[in-house]
Amino acid sequence: MIKRVLIFLSSLFLTSCYANFPFDVAVLTVPKSGTFLLEKAVRLITKQEIKWGKTYLINGKYVLFNHLWPQMDAVISNPNISKVILFRDPRDALISQMFAIQKAKKWIDSTENQIDTFLSMLEHKKIDFLMDMPLGIFYYSKLCSELLDRSQVVAFRFEDLVGVEGGGCQLQQEEALKKLALILGYTLSANEITNIASQLFGNTVTFRKGQIGDWKQYFSDEHKSLFKEKMGEYLIKLGYEKDDQW
């Protein structure tokens, strides 16, 4: 009962206070890396409504769902909380972010003037701008590459979860869903996993294309050079490239 009350109270405070509450698992996603895809997967597995930014009791465990904000640092460093992270090829995440800002005309911690300036830029300049954002692709690429080496962290990649319709692999998708289900305390049959996989692609809140490698349509040679300079090592650490010859 006390634990339930604490979980309820945590929703009334800033996320920086979350580490003071007894969560068992924190599911944290990089923005524009398939958050709603993962949310839909969790909903299909658990058969209960799940909304990001909230905590749920799932099979006796309190599970926090949120983005991998800087405010989550205390949660990440808490050894008593198991962590699940979802990330994506940073180049695709950047392009997804560009279109999201253009559509919503807003972004986290950005002022109206900053958004207006961004929207007035030519597309190639927008890509340059997003590479340099303080709380942007560089921040998350570095953070995720560091988290891969930590204990109590289970990593999921958008590319494994998205399936064939997004340019991925059905086998990898079903393996990812099986692993996610086990983390949440569910042992599903092969037919159940296949059924969930068949429903997963598309029809989510911010869905645009959901395609692996979409960045190739937008990156110029100059963008590639700049990206290699700033984030090339993280692409390798995250498993998206073997070297800088891309």
C-alpha positions as CSV (number, residue, x, y, z in Angstrom):
1,M,0.0,0.0,0.0
2,I,2.8,2.4,0.9
3,K,4.5,1.7,-2.4
4,R,1.3,2.5,-4.3
5,V,1.0,5.8,-2.5
6,L,4.7,6.7,-3.3
7,I,4.2,5.9,-7.0
8,F,1.1,8.1,-7.1
9,L,2.9,10.9,-5.3
10,S,5.8,10.7,-7.8
11,S,3.5,11.8,-10.6
12,L,3.1,15.1,-8.7
13,F,6.8,15.9,-8.7
14,L,9.5,16.7,-11.4
15,T,11.1,13.6,-13.0
16,S,14.3,14.5,-11.2
17,C,12.6,13.2,-8.1
18,Y,11.8,9.8,-9.5
19,A,14.9,8.1,-8.2
20,N,13.6,8.6,-4.7
21,F,10.6,6.3,-5.4
22,P,10.6,2.5,-5.5
23,F,10.4,1.8,-9.2
24,D,11.5,-1.7,-10.3
25,V,12.1,-1.0,-14.0
26,A,12.6,2.2,-16.0
27,V,11.8,2.0,-19.7
28,L,13.5,5.0,-21.2
29,T,13.6,6.0,-24.9
30,V,15.6,8.5,-27.0
31,P,13.1,11.0,-28.5
32,K,12.2,10.3,-32.2
33,S,13.5,6.7,-31.9
34,G,10.3,4.8,-31.8
35,T,8.8,5.7,-28.4
36,F,5.2,5.2,-29.6
37,L,6.2,2.0,-31.4
38,L,7.5,0.6,-28.1
39,E,4.5,2.0,-26.2
40,K,2.2,0.1,-28.7
41,A,4.3,-3.1,-28.2
42,V,4.0,-2.9,-24.4
43,R,0.2,-2.3,-24.8
44,L,-0.2,-5.3,-27.0
45,I,1.9,-7.5,-24.7
46,T,0.2,-6.4,-21.4
47,K,-3.3,-5.8,-22.8
48,Q,-3.4,-2.6,-20.7
49,E,-3.4,1.1,-21.6
50,I,0.1,2.5,-21.4
51,K,1.1,6.2,-21.7
52,W,4.6,7.5,-21.7
53,G,5.6,9.6,-18.7
54,K,3.6,7.4,-16.3
55,T,4.2,4.5,-14.0
56,Y,2.2,1.2,-14.0
57,L,2.0,-1.9,-11.9
58,I,2.8,-4.8,-14.3
59,N,3.0,-8.3,-12.9
60,G,4.0,-7.1,-9.5
61,K,6.6,-4.7,-10.7
62,Y,6.4,-0.9,-10.8
63,V,7.5,0.2,-14.3
64,L,8.3,3.8,-15.2
65,F,7.9,4.8,-18.9
66,N,9.6,8.0,-19.9
67,H,12.1,9.6,-22.3
68,L,15.8,9.5,-21.6
69,W,15.8,13.1,-20.4
70,P,18.7,14.5,-18.4
71,Q,16.2,14.5,-15.5
72,M,16.4,10.7,-15.6
73,D,20.1,10.7,-14.6
74,A,19.3,9.8,-11.0
75,V,17.1,6.9,-12.2
76,I,19.8,5.7,-14.5
77,S,22.5,5.8,-11.8
78,N,20.2,4.0,-9.2
79,P,21.5,0.4,-9.0
80,N,18.2,-0.8,-7.6
81,I,16.3,0.1,-10.8
82,S,16.6,-2.1,-13.9
83,K,16.8,0.0,-17.1
84,V,15.5,-0.7,-20.6
85,I,16.6,1.8,-23.2
86,L,15.4,2.2,-26.8
87,F,17.6,4.1,-29.4
88,R,17.8,4.4,-33.1
89,D,20.3,5.2,-35.8
90,P,21.1,8.8,-34.8
91,R,21.0,9.9,-38.5
92,D,17.4,8.6,-38.8
93,A,16.5,10.1,-35.4
94,L,17.8,13.5,-36.6
95,I,15.7,13.5,-39.8
96,S,12.6,12.3,-37.8
97,Q,13.2,15.2,-35.4
98,M,13.4,17.7,-38.2
99,F,10.0,16.7,-39.6
100,A,8.5,16.5,-36.1
101,I,9.6,20.1,-35.4
102,Q,8.3,21.3,-38.7
103,K,4.9,19.7,-38.0
104,A,4.4,20.6,-34.4
105,K,6.2,23.9,-34.6
106,K,7.7,23.3,-31.1
107,W,10.4,21.2,-29.4
108,I,11.5,20.5,-25.9
109,D,13.0,23.5,-24.1
110,S,12.9,25.6,-27.2
111,T,11.6,29.1,-27.3
112,E,9.2,30.5,-29.9
113,N,11.9,32.6,-31.4
114,Q,14.2,29.6,-31.7
115,I,11.5,27.6,-33.4
116,D,10.7,30.4,-35.8
117,T,14.4,30.7,-36.7
118,F,14.6,27.0,-37.3
119,L,11.5,27.0,-39.5
120,S,12.8,29.8,-41.7
121,M,16.0,27.8,-42.6
122,L,16.6,25.8,-45.7
123,E,16.4,22.1,-45.2
124,H,20.2,21.5,-45.4
125,K,20.7,24.2,-42.7
126,K,18.1,22.6,-40.5
127,I,20.2,19.4,-40.5
128,D,23.3,21.3,-39.6
129,F,21.4,23.1,-36.8
130,L,20.1,19.8,-35.3
131,M,23.5,18.3,-35.2
132,D,24.6,21.1,-32.9
133,M,21.6,21.2,-30.6
134,P,22.7,20.9,-26.9
135,L,20.0,18.5,-26.0
136,G,20.0,16.7,-29.4
137,I,21.3,13.8,-31.3
138,F,24.9,14.3,-30.1
139,Y,23.8,14.2,-26.4
140,Y,21.7,11.0,-26.9
141,S,24.3,9.2,-29.0
142,K,27.0,9.7,-26.4
143,L,24.7,8.8,-23.5
144,C,23.4,5.6,-25.2
145,S,26.9,4.4,-26.1
146,E,27.9,4.8,-22.5
147,L,24.8,3.0,-21.2
148,L,25.5,-0.1,-23.3
149,D,28.5,-0.9,-21.0
150,R,26.5,-0.6,-17.8
151,S,25.0,-3.4,-15.8
152,Q,21.3,-3.6,-15.4
153,V,20.7,-2.0,-18.8
154,V,18.9,-3.9,-21.6
155,A,19.2,-2.2,-24.9
156,F,16.6,-2.3,-27.7
157,R,17.1,-0.8,-31.2
158,F,14.3,0.7,-33.2
159,E,15.7,-1.3,-36.2
160,D,15.1,-4.6,-34.5
161,L,11.6,-3.7,-33.3
162,V,10.1,-2.1,-36.5
163,G,9.9,-5.3,-38.5
164,V,9.7,-5.9,-42.3
165,E,7.4,-3.0,-43.1
166,G,10.0,-0.5,-41.7
167,G,12.8,-2.2,-43.6
168,G,13.8,-4.6,-40.7
169,C,13.6,-8.3,-40.2
170,Q,10.7,-10.3,-38.9
171,L,12.9,-12.7,-36.9
172,Q,14.7,-9.9,-35.2
173,Q,11.4,-8.2,-34.5
174,E,9.9,-11.3,-32.9
175,E,13.0,-11.9,-30.8
176,A,12.8,-8.3,-29.6
177,L,9.2,-8.6,-28.7
178,K,9.9,-11.9,-26.9
179,K,12.7,-10.3,-24.9
180,L,10.5,-7.3,-24.0
181,A,7.6,-9.5,-22.9
182,L,9.9,-11.5,-20.6
183,I,11.2,-8.2,-19.0
184,L,7.6,-7.3,-18.3
185,G,6.9,-10.8,-16.8
186,Y,5.1,-12.4,-19.8
187,T,5.9,-15.7,-21.4
188,L,4.2,-15.6,-24.8
189,S,3.8,-18.3,-27.3
190,A,5.3,-18.1,-30.8
191,N,1.8,-17.5,-32.2
192,E,1.1,-14.7,-29.8
193,I,4.4,-13.0,-30.6
194,T,3.7,-13.3,-34.3
195,N,0.2,-11.8,-33.8
196,I,1.7,-8.8,-31.9
197,A,4.3,-8.3,-34.6
198,S,1.6,-8.2,-37.3
199,Q,-0.1,-5.3,-35.6
200,L,2.9,-3.2,-34.6
201,F,3.8,-1.1,-37.6
202,G,2.2,2.3,-38.1
203,N,-1.0,4.0,-36.7
204,T,0.8,5.7,-33.8
205,V,0.5,9.3,-32.7
206,T,3.6,10.7,-34.4
207,F,4.0,8.1,-37.1
208,R,5.5,9.5,-40.4
209,K,7.3,6.8,-42.3
210,G,9.1,4.5,-39.8
211,Q,11.7,3.5,-42.3
212,I,15.3,2.4,-41.6
213,G,17.9,4.4,-43.5
214,D,15.6,7.3,-44.4
215,W,18.5,9.7,-43.7
216,K,20.2,8.7,-46.9
217,Q,17.6,10.8,-48.8
218,Y,18.5,14.0,-46.9
219,F,22.2,13.9,-46.0
220,S,24.6,15.6,-48.4
221,D,28.3,14.8,-48.5
222,E,28.9,17.8,-46.3
223,H,26.4,16.4,-43.7
224,K,28.1,13.1,-43.8
225,S,31.5,14.7,-43.1
226,L,30.1,16.8,-40.3
227,F,28.3,13.8,-38.7
228,K,31.4,11.6,-38.9
229,E,33.4,14.4,-37.2
230,K,30.9,14.9,-34.4
231,M,29.4,11.5,-33.9
232,G,31.2,8.9,-36.0
233,E,32.6,7.1,-33.0
234,Y,29.1,6.7,-31.5
235,L,27.7,5.3,-34.7
236,I,30.3,2.6,-34.4
237,K,29.8,2.0,-30.7
238,L,26.0,1.7,-31.2
239,G,26.5,-0.8,-34.0
240,Y,25.4,1.2,-37.0
241,E,28.7,1.4,-38.8
242,K,31.9,-0.6,-38.7
243,D,34.1,2.4,-39.6
244,D,33.9,5.9,-41.1
245,Q,33.8,4.7,-44.7
246,W,30.1,5.2,-45.2
